[in-house]
């Protein structure tokens, strides 16, 4: 049986902000993936923009950038810095999205991105862990192939013909219909809190994608971003 598609289940706040008419957060999200994660973020942002349209809730600026670069993690940072520097209107939040997989300098990549003013929605080992956490808690190491197999098994309980394709653009709608985004955020936080050191390459499984999702979906978080940015709010 599919799960109900409601904002509380998926992590959206039902609160209405005050004194925030026509203001929005401008995001820069650069991913090493050129299809799955970028399509997912674009669809989620589009949904939030529609939900906030005409309301007093802090939204997401229409000129936010979500881009997949298909580059190594080191080159990804350089490309993200180049995109950021070319924009006349500054971004309120800048994120990189990448996986550990077999990347040998994972800790260094996270540190360099942070030093350059980017936050990192990293996953160890793969982005698909974030999808899986919509259905169950996973606290033992799981490589990408096993993670996708587990994801397929969970979704097939509701959608028997489902086969995961990294190039698909339908994951947002599938998770919206059958998954639980609010629970995924709780699962990711629980995983992250189980680690006490900064040797991120050993944090398997772990994901920080939920931190980016909260910024995208929670209007109170977006409101705090604008307060802390020290810049003028973006006009939608």
C-alpha positions as CSV (number, residue, x, y, z in Angstrom):
1,X,0.0,0.0,0.0
2,X,1.4,3.5,-0.9
3,X,2.0,6.0,1.8
4,X,0.0,9.2,1.9
5,X,1.6,12.2,0.1
6,X,1.4,14.9,2.7
7,X,3.8,17.7,3.7
8,X,4.3,16.6,7.3
9,X,5.3,13.1,6.2
10,X,7.8,14.5,3.8
11,X,9.3,17.0,6.2
12,X,7.6,20.2,5.1
13,X,6.7,22.6,7.9
14,X,3.1,23.7,8.1
15,X,4.0,27.0,9.8
16,X,3.6,30.3,8.0
17,X,6.3,32.8,8.4
18,X,5.6,36.5,9.0
19,X,7.1,39.6,7.4
20,X,8.7,37.5,4.6
21,X,6.5,38.4,1.6
22,X,8.2,38.2,-1.7
23,X,11.6,37.0,-0.3
24,X,13.4,33.8,-1.1
25,X,16.7,32.0,-0.6
26,X,19.0,31.7,-3.6
27,X,20.7,28.3,-3.7
28,X,23.7,27.1,-5.7
29,X,23.8,23.2,-5.7
30,X,26.5,21.6,-7.7
31,X,26.5,17.8,-8.0
32,X,29.0,15.3,-9.4
33,X,26.0,13.4,-10.7
34,X,24.5,14.7,-14.0
35,X,21.1,13.1,-13.7
36,X,19.5,11.4,-10.7
37,X,20.4,13.7,-7.9
38,X,20.1,16.9,-10.0
39,X,16.6,15.9,-11.3
40,X,15.6,15.1,-7.7
41,X,16.7,18.5,-6.3
42,X,15.2,20.4,-9.2
43,X,11.8,18.6,-8.7
44,X,11.9,19.2,-5.0
45,X,12.7,22.9,-5.4
46,X,10.0,23.3,-8.0
47,X,7.5,21.8,-5.6
48,X,8.5,24.2,-2.8
49,X,8.4,27.2,-5.2
50,X,4.8,26.3,-6.2
51,X,3.8,25.8,-2.5
52,X,5.2,29.2,-1.5
53,X,3.9,31.1,-4.5
54,X,1.6,34.0,-3.4
55,X,2.2,33.3,0.3
56,X,4.1,35.0,3.0
57,X,6.4,32.0,3.4
58,X,10.1,32.4,2.6
59,X,10.5,30.6,-0.7
60,X,13.3,29.6,-3.1
61,X,14.5,32.1,-5.7
62,X,13.7,31.2,-9.3
63,X,17.3,31.9,-10.4
64,X,18.7,29.3,-8.0
65,X,21.1,27.0,-9.7
66,X,21.1,23.2,-9.6
67,X,23.7,21.7,-11.9
68,X,25.4,18.3,-12.5
69,X,28.9,18.5,-13.7
70,X,30.0,14.9,-14.1
71,X,33.5,15.7,-12.8
72,X,35.9,14.4,-10.3
73,X,35.4,15.8,-6.8
74,X,38.4,18.1,-7.1
75,X,37.3,19.5,-10.4
76,X,33.8,19.8,-9.1
77,X,34.9,22.3,-6.5
78,X,36.7,24.4,-9.0
79,X,33.7,24.4,-11.3
80,X,31.4,25.4,-8.4
81,X,33.8,28.2,-7.4
82,X,33.8,29.4,-11.1
83,X,30.0,29.4,-11.3
84,X,29.7,31.3,-7.9
85,X,32.2,33.9,-9.0
86,X,30.4,34.7,-12.3
87,X,27.1,35.6,-10.6
88,X,26.5,39.3,-10.0
89,X,23.8,38.5,-7.4
90,X,25.3,36.4,-4.6
91,X,23.9,33.0,-3.6
92,X,22.6,32.7,0.0
93,X,23.6,29.0,0.3
94,X,26.3,27.1,-1.7
95,X,26.3,23.3,-1.7
96,X,28.4,20.5,-3.2
97,X,26.9,17.1,-3.6
98,X,29.2,14.0,-4.0
99,X,29.6,10.4,-2.8
100,X,32.6,8.6,-1.4
101,X,32.5,5.5,-3.5
102,X,36.2,4.7,-4.0
103,X,37.4,8.3,-3.8
104,X,40.8,8.2,-2.0
105,X,40.9,11.8,-0.7
106,X,37.4,12.0,0.6
107,X,38.2,13.8,3.9
108,X,40.5,16.3,2.0
109,X,37.7,17.0,-0.5
110,X,35.2,17.8,2.2
111,X,37.7,20.0,4.0
112,X,38.7,22.0,0.9
113,X,35.0,22.5,0.0
114,X,34.2,23.8,3.5
115,X,37.3,26.1,3.5
116,X,36.1,27.5,0.2
117,X,32.7,28.5,1.7
118,X,30.6,25.5,0.5
119,X,28.6,23.1,2.6
120,X,28.8,19.5,1.5
121,X,25.9,17.1,1.2
122,X,28.1,14.0,1.0
123,X,27.1,10.4,1.2
124,X,29.2,7.3,2.2
125,X,29.1,5.3,0.0
126,X,26.4,6.6,-2.3
127,X,23.6,9.1,-2.8
128,X,21.1,6.2,-3.0
129,X,21.5,5.8,0.8
130,X,19.4,8.9,1.1
131,X,16.6,7.3,-0.9
132,X,16.8,4.1,1.1
133,X,16.4,6.0,4.4
134,X,12.9,7.0,3.2
135,X,11.9,3.4,3.9
136,X,14.1,2.0,6.6
137,X,17.0,2.7,8.9
138,X,20.4,1.4,7.6
139,X,23.3,1.3,10.1
140,X,25.6,-1.3,8.6
141,X,28.0,-0.5,5.7
142,X,26.4,-0.9,2.3
143,X,28.0,-0.5,-1.1
144,X,26.2,1.2,-3.9
145,X,25.1,-2.1,-5.7
146,X,23.6,-3.5,-2.5
147,X,22.0,-0.2,-1.6
148,X,20.2,0.0,-5.0
149,X,19.1,-3.6,-4.6
150,X,17.7,-2.8,-1.1
151,X,16.0,0.3,-2.5
152,X,14.4,-1.7,-5.3
153,X,13.1,-4.2,-2.7
154,X,11.5,-1.5,-0.6
155,X,9.8,0.3,-3.4
156,X,8.7,-3.0,-5.0
157,X,6.5,-3.6,-1.9
158,X,4.4,-0.7,-3.2
159,X,5.3,-0.7,-6.9
160,X,6.1,-4.3,-8.0
161,X,7.5,-3.4,-11.4
162,X,10.0,-0.9,-10.1
163,X,13.7,-1.1,-11.3
164,X,16.1,1.5,-10.2
165,X,17.8,3.4,-13.0
166,X,20.3,6.1,-11.9
167,X,19.4,8.1,-15.0
168,X,15.7,8.2,-14.1
169,X,14.0,11.5,-13.4
170,X,11.1,9.9,-11.5
171,X,12.7,9.3,-8.0
172,X,11.2,12.5,-6.6
173,X,7.6,11.5,-7.4
174,X,8.2,7.9,-6.3
175,X,9.6,9.0,-2.9
176,X,6.8,11.5,-2.6
177,X,4.2,8.8,-3.1
178,X,5.7,5.8,-1.3
179,X,8.5,7.1,0.9
180,X,8.6,9.1,4.2
181,X,10.9,12.1,3.9
182,X,10.4,13.2,7.5
183,X,11.5,9.7,8.7
184,X,14.4,9.8,6.2
185,X,15.7,13.0,7.9
186,X,15.4,11.4,11.3
187,X,17.2,8.3,10.1
188,X,20.0,10.4,8.6
189,X,20.4,12.4,11.7
190,X,20.5,9.3,13.9
191,X,23.2,7.8,11.6
192,X,25.3,11.0,11.7
193,X,25.1,11.3,15.5
194,X,26.5,7.8,15.8
195,X,29.9,9.0,14.7
196,X,32.1,11.0,17.0
197,X,35.2,11.7,14.9
198,X,35.9,13.6,11.7
199,X,37.4,10.7,9.7
200,X,34.5,10.9,7.3
201,X,35.7,8.2,5.0
202,X,35.1,5.7,7.8
203,X,31.5,6.9,8.4
204,X,29.8,4.1,6.5
205,X,26.9,4.4,6.1
206,X,26.3,8.1,6.5
207,X,24.7,11.0,4.5
208,X,24.5,14.7,4.9
209,X,21.9,15.1,2.2
210,X,19.2,15.6,4.8
211,X,20.8,18.9,5.9
212,X,20.4,20.3,2.4
213,X,16.8,18.9,2.2
214,X,15.9,20.7,5.4
215,X,17.1,23.9,4.0
216,X,15.1,23.4,0.8
217,X,11.8,22.2,2.5
218,X,11.6,24.0,5.8
219,X,10.5,27.7,5.6
220,X,11.7,28.5,9.1
221,X,15.2,27.2,8.2
222,X,15.1,29.3,5.0
223,X,14.1,32.3,7.1
224,X,17.1,31.9,9.4
225,X,19.4,31.5,6.3
226,X,18.3,35.0,5.1
227,X,18.8,36.5,8.6
228,X,22.3,35.0,8.8
229,X,23.4,35.8,5.3
230,X,23.8,39.5,6.0
231,X,22.6,40.3,2.5
232,X,19.4,41.6,1.1
233,X,16.7,38.9,0.5
234,X,16.2,37.6,-2.9
235,X,13.1,38.6,-4.8
236,X,11.1,35.7,-6.2
